[in-house]
């Protein structure tokens, strides 16, 4: 299979050849990335949310409450039913559709921008340079390098953080409400949570944890850089079909991402589930900033605290993100 047959998030030209100006204009391609991202978000939620609920509960609870992911899973099902695994699913159902649309759509844009303005070699910059090449020495199609994919990942991660922060904040607060009786919960649902937090803390309250979210998503450098590496290696060394390459590259790169970013996610969840205080009457704030939350994790459980809940996250990472990227790439190919 040639490298041209794998789109790499709808960016076949950036990874396998120079931009073809005779094709659809970049703006149209960018819209396709945003549309395909919606399908990616839906797929990711359906496959991954139960794992995410267990992960968040382990990250934010004391070690005496659950001795591991299996006990957390069994207690959740026993006390709250299977529906308990999908607590807080409404915000990401809407949010991840929008988040993946923005993330993957902006990733498409940033890759094109970097390819055309930063990583294009001098000879590829002008059409006249091609005429100067000797016969039989035509210039090979220029690929966006791995560092370009990684940089685009960081840029897309920063962009989507401004959408992800309030979505993940509301989701996390709903996920750590353990009572099966809605009357005993502070928040009846996502809309109620948004209304109460906004009433007492305004927009800054909804964006509680934005700094932690930006830091966490800076590790998209590892995700999208490794996705490009896996895609190229699988394309060059296997006879796998395009969807299969998308699946394996998506799943493996997601695991690289979580292995590098997980400690920052633990701290982020601590920040996001910290009581806001004030009129909410949900307790007293413990962490005035990201550093204080990071120190608290280490003080309570040592270095192991930064990896609490990693197993369900690791198990979730491959199927959820592999299927999400298969959905994204498949829609991109269908729209081309």
N, C-alpha and C positions, 0 to 999 in steps of 0.2 A: 504494500500500500504506500502511495506517495504521501509526502507531507502536505501536499495541496488538498488532500481529501479530508483532512481534519480541520474543522473550523476554529477550534480553540476560542470558544465563546463568540462565535460569529465573526471572528477576525481572521479569516483564512488568508487574506492578502497581507496582513501585517506579519503573520508568522511564516508565510511560505513564499511571498513574492511582493513586488512593488505594487503600490496602489494603481488600480486600473481606472482611469478617469472616465472611461467609456461606460462603466457600470453605473448603478444607481448612485445618486449623490450621497455624501457622507451623512447628511442630515436624515435622509430616509433610513439609512442603515442604523443610525442611532435610535430612531424610534422603534425599530425592530428589536433592538436590545432591551428597551424598556418594556415592550409588550411580552417578550419571552421571559423576562424576569418575573412577571406576575405568575406564570405557570411554575416557575422554579420555587417561588415562595409557598404556593399551595402544596406542592409535593413535599417540601421540607417540613411543613407543619404536620401533615398527615403521618409521615413516617417518624419524625423525631420528637414531637412534643412530650410523649410519656417519658422518654429518657431525660428530657430537659427538666421535667418536674422533679424527678428523683435527684438529678444533679443539683438543682437549686436548693432542695430541702437538705441535702447532705452538706452543701456548702455553708448554709446559714444556721444549722442546728449545732448543738453541743454534741460531743462524741457520746455522751451518756444516753441521748435520745434514740439514736440508731447506731448499731454496731457495723453497718455496712449497707450497700445498695439493695441487697436481697431483702433484708429486714424492713428497710424503708418502703420497698415495693409492696411487700405483703401487708404491712400495717396500713398503708394508704388504701389498698384494695379492700381490706377487711373493714376499715373504719369509714371509708368514703365511697367505696365502690369503684368500678373502673372509671367512672366519670371524674373521680378525684385525680386521675392521671392527666386529665385534660383541663384541670383548673388553670385559669389564666390563658386559655387558648384563644379567646376572642380577640384580644389585642394583637397577638402575633398573626392570627388568621388574616386580619386586615393589614396589620403592620408589616408582616413579612412579604405579603404580596407587593406592597408599596416599597418596602425596604429592598427586596431583591430586584425589583424593577429599577429603582434608583441606583443600587450598587452595580448591577450588571450592565445597565444602560450607561452609567457614567464610566464604568470600566472599559466598555467598548469605545466611548469617546476619548478617554485618556490614552488608551493604547494607540488609537489613530493619530491623536495629537503628537504623542511622543515619537511615533514612527515617522511622521511626516516632517516634524520640526526639530527633533533632537537627535535621533539615531539614523537619519538618512545620510549615507556617505556623500561626499562632494560630487562624485561622478553621477550619482543618481538624482542630483538636485536639478540638473538641466538636461533637456532632451538632446541638446547639441553634443553633449559629451559622448553619447552613444555612437554617434557617427564617426568619432575619432578612434574608436576601438578597431583593431585589426580584424580582418575577416577570420572567423573561426575562434575568436576570443570574445564572444558576446558576454556582457556583464551578467553574472548570476543574480537571480532575484534576491533582493535584500530582505532579511528576516529581522523582526524586532528581537533584540537580544533578551536573554533571561532577565537581566537587570531592568530592562524596559518594562517587562511584564510585572516585575516586583514593584517597581515605582508606581505603575498604574494602579496596582492593588492598594498601596498606601493611600494614594490620592482618592480612590473610590471609597476606601474605608473611612477616611476623614469626612467625605461628602455625606455618606449615609449615616454617620454618627448623629447628625442633627435630627434625623428622623428616628433612628434606633433608640436613642437615649430615653425619651418619654415612653416609647412602646415597651421597652425592656424594664423600665422602672415600674410601670403599672403591672406588667406580667409578674414580676418578681414578688411584689407585695401581695398579689392574689395567690400566688403559689405557696406562700408561707402561712396562709390562713388554714389551720389544721381542723377546725371544727366542721363537722358535717351539717350542723344546724346553721342555716344562713342568718338567723336572728342573732346568733352569738358572734358573728363576724363584724369587723369594723367596716369592711367594704362589701356591699351586696353584689357587686359586679364591676366590670371595667368602667362603665359610665359613672357609677356612683363614686368610684375611686377618683376618677378625673375631677368630678365636681367638688368633692370634699378637699382634695389636695389643692385645687385651684382657689377655692374659697378662702382657705387659711394661709396659703403660701404662694399663690399666684403662679405665673409662668416659671419663675425660678424653681418652685417646688416640683413642677412637672418635669423639669430638666435636671432634677437632682441626680448626680452621678454622670454628668456629661463629660467631665474631665477623665473619669475612669473609663468611660466608653471610648473616648478618643485614643487613650493609651492602649486599651485592649485591641482596638481595630488597627493600630499601627502594625500589628503582627500579620496583617494581610500581605505584607511584604513577603513573608514566608509562604503563605498560601498560594498566591498567584504566581510567584516565582517557581515554586515546586510543581505547580500544575503544568506550567509550560515545559519543565524538564521531563516530567513523566509522560506528557503527551508526545513529545518529540522521540523519546526513547522507545515508547511502545509502537509508535508509527514506523520507526526505522528498523526495529528488531523483532516485530511480531507480524502476524497476518490477521490480527483482530479487526473486526468491523469497526466503523466509526463510532456507533453508539457504545460498543464495548470499550473502546479506548476512552471515550468520555466518562464512562462509568468507573473504570479503574483509576484513571488519572484524577477524577473528581474525588473519589473516596480516599485515595492515598494522600493526596495533597491536603485534604481536610484533616487527616490525622497528623500530618506534619504541622499544620497550623495549631491544632489543639495541644500538641506536645510542647510547642514553644510558647503559647499564649495562656495556658491554663492558669498559672498562678495569678496573672493579672485579672482573669475572669473571677477567681475566688474573691479577690479584694473588691472588684466591681460589685459583686452580689452583696457583699457585706455593706458597702456604701449605700446601695439601692434599697436594702431592707432595714437600714438603720432608722429608728423612730425620727419623725420630723418634728414632733413636739408641738407646742403652741395649741391652737384651738382644736387640733385633731385628738388631743388627749391619748396619743398612742405610745407615750413613754418619753423618756429623756434621751436626747441625742448623745451618742457615744463617740462618734467619729466626726470631728470638725473638718477633716480633709482626708485625702487618699492615703497619705503617709501614716496617719494614726490608725487607719483600718488595717494597713499592711503590717504594722507593728503588732497590733492586737492579734492577728492571725498567728504570727510567730510566737507571741507570748503564751497563747493558749495551747498550741499543739506543736510548736517547733516547726521545722521545715516541712514536716508531713502535712501540716495544716494547709499548705498551699496546694496540696494535691488531693485533698478530701473531696470525694465525689467524682474523681477522675474516671473510674471504670465505666459508669453509665454514660459519661460524656464520650469516652473513647469508643464504646460500643455504638453509640448513636451517630458518631461523626461519619463513619464510612457509609452506611446505608442511606442516611438522610441526605448528605451532600452529594453522594454518587448519583442517586436518583434525581435530585434537584438539578444537577448539571446535565444529566441525560435529557431531562425535560427541557431545559433551557436550550441546549444545543439542537435538540430535535425541532423545537419551534423555530429557531433561527434558520435551520436548513429549509423548513417548510415555507418560511416567508421569503427566502431568497429566490 
